[in-house]
Structure formats: structure tokens, C-alpha cells
Amino acid sequence: MVGENIIIDLNFAVPASQQEVWDVLTDFDGMADFVSNLKESKIVSVSEDKFTIFQSGAATYGPIRYPFESTREVRLIPYDKILTHLVSGNMHKLEGTTYLTDEAGLTRVVHRTEAIPKVWIPAVVGKVFIEHEMREQFNEMRNEIIRRKRAILKKGHERNRTSDD
């Protein structure tokens, strides 16, 4: 936290292809099914090089609860980069950039968010709260990537077993 500006940098590697990771990180219509703090997530409009998403939910940590809602413009550079820009919501600013890179069978996800909330968040509590929420959100996305990968591998294994019989 730098003044009112919140800067979040995170990265992780997952044993999946860039496209498999991409498919989860850009599944905005299905994201509320696997990210627990989202109540609603949907694509509301699509144009040639961008689309607009709406998300709402509540971040919770212990007794602290922060309901949120945002409409964001999303630009995609397939399998490499996702850019998001706040159009409206309960933040003054919300800019995000996610990079995907191949690391010998793993995909590295590097994400940066810069945000300015409309409500004051005390620095000490805010740092712990925001770290917890971002870690949980991206861990749930990582788990969904792994779950989908396992499902694909299982189908392939079952198909091979059937063809061997």
C-alpha cells in the first residue's frame, strides 16, 4: 500500500500449458463457479479487440467484509497477456495486467494490479486483508486449472483404455 494506491504483485507456476491456464483465467462467465468471493461474473459486451465484464461479490477475512462490484474492459493477447481497466464500480482505479510464460512444461503467471478503493482501508489491516484475498482468489484459479487438466488427462486415459480393449 502506497498512500491510497494498492499495488499487488503476484506470481506462481502451474503444471499446465499456457492455453490451459488462459482458458481458466479468461472464463469470466464461469468464474463465479470456482472463485469463492465472486457472486456474479459475466461478459456483458464484446467488440472487435476487447470485451466488457461485470463482476460482483464480497471479500471476507475474519470480521472484515468488503462487498465489491466492477465493470471492466478486458483486452486479450492470446495465451500471453490479459489487460483489464476499470469502467465503473466501487473503486476509483483498478488496472490489471497478467502475463503467461512457458517454463519447460509449466506456465508462469505474473500478475500486477493497481487499485484505489473508494473507501479508506487502514494500512495494517488492509495489507493482511488484501494479501489474503488475492492469494485465495489466485489459488482457487490455480486449483481450477489443475482440476481441468486432470479431467482432460482422465478422459484421454479412459479413451485409450477403451480403444485397447
Contacts in CASP RR format, 6 or more apart in sequence:
PFRMAT RR
TARGET T0000
AUTHOR 0000-0000-0000
METHOD contacts of the structure
MODEL  1
MVGENIIIDLNFAVPASQQEVWDVLTDFDGMADFVSNLKESKIVSVSEDK
FTIFQSGAATYGPIRYPFESTREVRLIPYDKILTHLVSGNMHKLEGTTYL
TDEAGLTRVVHRTEAIPKVWIPAVVGKVFIEHEMREQFNEMRNEIIRRKR
AILKKGHERNRTSDD
1 7 0 8 1.000
1 121 0 8 1.000
1 123 0 8 1.000
1 126 0 8 1.000
1 127 0 8 1.000
1 130 0 8 1.000
3 123 0 8 1.000
4 92 0 8 1.000
4 116 0 8 1.000
4 117 0 8 1.000
4 120 0 8 1.000
5 93 0 8 1.000
5 114 0 8 1.000
5 115 0 8 1.000
5 116 0 8 1.000
6 113 0 8 1.000
6 114 0 8 1.000
6 115 0 8 1.000
6 116 0 8 1.000
6 117 0 8 1.000
6 121 0 8 1.000
6 130 0 8 1.000
7 112 0 8 1.000
7 113 0 8 1.000
7 114 0 8 1.000
8 111 0 8 1.000
8 112 0 8 1.000
8 113 0 8 1.000
8 114 0 8 1.000
8 115 0 8 1.000
8 130 0 8 1.000
8 134 0 8 1.000
9 111 0 8 1.000
9 112 0 8 1.000
10 110 0 8 1.000
10 111 0 8 1.000
10 134 0 8 1.000
10 135 0 8 1.000
10 138 0 8 1.000
11 108 0 8 1.000
11 109 0 8 1.000
11 110 0 8 1.000
11 111 0 8 1.000
12 108 0 8 1.000
12 109 0 8 1.000
12 138 0 8 1.000
12 142 0 8 1.000
13 103 0 8 1.000
13 106 0 8 1.000
13 107 0 8 1.000
13 108 0 8 1.000
13 109 0 8 1.000
14 21 0 8 1.000
14 106 0 8 1.000
14 107 0 8 1.000
14 109 0 8 1.000
14 142 0 8 1.000
14 145 0 8 1.000
14 146 0 8 1.000
15 105 0 8 1.000
15 106 0 8 1.000
15 146 0 8 1.000
15 149 0 8 1.000
16 106 0 8 1.000
16 107 0 8 1.000
16 145 0 8 1.000
16 146 0 8 1.000
16 149 0 8 1.000
17 102 0 8 1.000
17 105 0 8 1.000
17 107 0 8 1.000
18 79 0 8 1.000
18 80 0 8 1.000
18 100 0 8 1.000
18 101 0 8 1.000
18 102 0 8 1.000
18 107 0 8 1.000
19 79 0 8 1.000
20 107 0 8 1.000
20 145 0 8 1.000
20 148 0 8 1.000
20 149 0 8 1.000
20 152 0 8 1.000
21 100 0 8 1.000
21 107 0 8 1.000
21 109 0 8 1.000
21 145 0 8 1.000
22 78 0 8 1.000
22 79 0 8 1.000
22 100 0 8 1.000
23 148 0 8 1.000
24 34 0 8 1.000
24 141 0 8 1.000
24 144 0 8 1.000
24 145 0 8 1.000
24 148 0 8 1.000
25 82 0 8 1.000
25 98 0 8 1.000
25 100 0 8 1.000
25 109 0 8 1.000
25 141 0 8 1.000
26 74 0 8 1.000
26 76 0 8 1.000
26 82 0 8 1.000
28 41 0 8 1.000
28 42 0 8 1.000
28 43 0 8 1.000
28 53 0 8 1.000
28 55 0 8 1.000
28 74 0 8 1.000
29 41 0 8 1.000
29 42 0 8 1.000
29 43 0 8 1.000
30 41 0 8 1.000
31 38 0 8 1.000
31 41 0 8 1.000
31 55 0 8 1.000
32 38 0 8 1.000
32 39 0 8 1.000
32 40 0 8 1.000
32 41 0 8 1.000
32 55 0 8 1.000
34 140 0 8 1.000
34 141 0 8 1.000
34 143 0 8 1.000
34 144 0 8 1.000
35 41 0 8 1.000
35 137 0 8 1.000
35 140 0 8 1.000
35 141 0 8 1.000
36 136 0 8 1.000
36 140 0 8 1.000
37 57 0 8 1.000
37 58 0 8 1.000
37 59 0 8 1.000
37 60 0 8 1.000
37 133 0 8 1.000
37 136 0 8 1.000
37 137 0 8 1.000
38 55 0 8 1.000
38 56 0 8 1.000
38 57 0 8 1.000
39 56 0 8 1.000
39 57 0 8 1.000
39 58 0 8 1.000
40 54 0 8 1.000
40 55 0 8 1.000
40 56 0 8 1.000
40 57 0 8 1.000
41 53 0 8 1.000
41 54 0 8 1.000
41 55 0 8 1.000
42 53 0 8 1.000
42 54 0 8 1.000
42 55 0 8 1.000
43 51 0 8 1.000
43 52 0 8 1.000
43 53 0 8 1.000
44 52 0 8 1.000
44 53 0 8 1.000
44 54 0 8 1.000
44 71 0 8 1.000
45 51 0 8 1.000
45 52 0 8 1.000
46 52 0 8 1.000
49 75 0 8 1.000
50 73 0 8 1.000
50 74 0 8 1.000
50 75 0 8 1.000
50 76 0 8 1.000
51 73 0 8 1.000
51 74 0 8 1.000
52 71 0 8 1.000
52 72 0 8 1.000
52 73 0 8 1.000
52 74 0 8 1.000
52 87 0 8 1.000
53 71 0 8 1.000
53 72 0 8 1.000
53 74 0 8 1.000
54 69 0 8 1.000
54 70 0 8 1.000
54 71 0 8 1.000
55 68 0 8 1.000
55 69 0 8 1.000
55 70 0 8 1.000
55 72 0 8 1.000
56 67 0 8 1.000
56 68 0 8 1.000
56 69 0 8 1.000
56 70 0 8 1.000
57 67 0 8 1.000
57 68 0 8 1.000
57 69 0 8 1.000
58 65 0 8 1.000
58 66 0 8 1.000
58 67 0 8 1.000
58 68 0 8 1.000
59 65 0 8 1.000
59 66 0 8 1.000
59 68 0 8 1.000
59 129 0 8 1.000
59 133 0 8 1.000
60 66 0 8 1.000
61 128 0 8 1.000
61 129 0 8 1.000
61 132 0 8 1.000
61 133 0 8 1.000
64 125 0 8 1.000
64 129 0 8 1.000
66 119 0 8 1.000
66 121 0 8 1.000
66 129 0 8 1.000
67 90 0 8 1.000
68 89 0 8 1.000
68 90 0 8 1.000
68 91 0 8 1.000
69 89 0 8 1.000
69 90 0 8 1.000
70 86 0 8 1.000
70 87 0 8 1.000
70 88 0 8 1.000
70 89 0 8 1.000
70 90 0 8 1.000
70 91 0 8 1.000
70 94 0 8 1.000
71 86 0 8 1.000
71 87 0 8 1.000
71 88 0 8 1.000
71 89 0 8 1.000
72 84 0 8 1.000
72 85 0 8 1.000
72 86 0 8 1.000
72 87 0 8 1.000
72 94 0 8 1.000
73 84 0 8 1.000
73 85 0 8 1.000
73 87 0 8 1.000
74 82 0 8 1.000
74 83 0 8 1.000
74 84 0 8 1.000
75 82 0 8 1.000
75 83 0 8 1.000
75 84 0 8 1.000
75 85 0 8 1.000
76 82 0 8 1.000
76 83 0 8 1.000
77 83 0 8 1.000
79 100 0 8 1.000
80 99 0 8 1.000
80 100 0 8 1.000
80 101 0 8 1.000
81 97 0 8 1.000
81 98 0 8 1.000
81 99 0 8 1.000
81 100 0 8 1.000
82 96 0 8 1.000
82 97 0 8 1.000
82 98 0 8 1.000
83 96 0 8 1.000
83 97 0 8 1.000
84 94 0 8 1.000
84 95 0 8 1.000
84 96 0 8 1.000
84 97 0 8 1.000
85 94 0 8 1.000
85 95 0 8 1.000
85 96 0 8 1.000
86 93 0 8 1.000
86 94 0 8 1.000
86 95 0 8 1.000
90 117 0 8 1.000
90 118 0 8 1.000
90 119 0 8 1.000
91 115 0 8 1.000
91 116 0 8 1.000
91 117 0 8 1.000
91 118 0 8 1.000
92 116 0 8 1.000
92 117 0 8 1.000
92 118 0 8 1.000
93 114 0 8 1.000
93 115 0 8 1.000
93 116 0 8 1.000
94 113 0 8 1.000
94 114 0 8 1.000
94 115 0 8 1.000
94 116 0 8 1.000
95 113 0 8 1.000
95 114 0 8 1.000
95 115 0 8 1.000
96 111 0 8 1.000
96 112 0 8 1.000
96 113 0 8 1.000
96 114 0 8 1.000
97 111 0 8 1.000
97 112 0 8 1.000
98 109 0 8 1.000
98 110 0 8 1.000
98 111 0 8 1.000
98 112 0 8 1.000
99 108 0 8 1.000
99 109 0 8 1.000
99 110 0 8 1.000
99 111 0 8 1.000
100 107 0 8 1.000
100 108 0 8 1.000
100 109 0 8 1.000
101 107 0 8 1.000
101 108 0 8 1.000
101 110 0 8 1.000
102 108 0 8 1.000
109 138 0 8 1.000
109 142 0 8 1.000
111 138 0 8 1.000
113 134 0 8 1.000
121 129 0 8 1.000
121 130 0 8 1.000
END
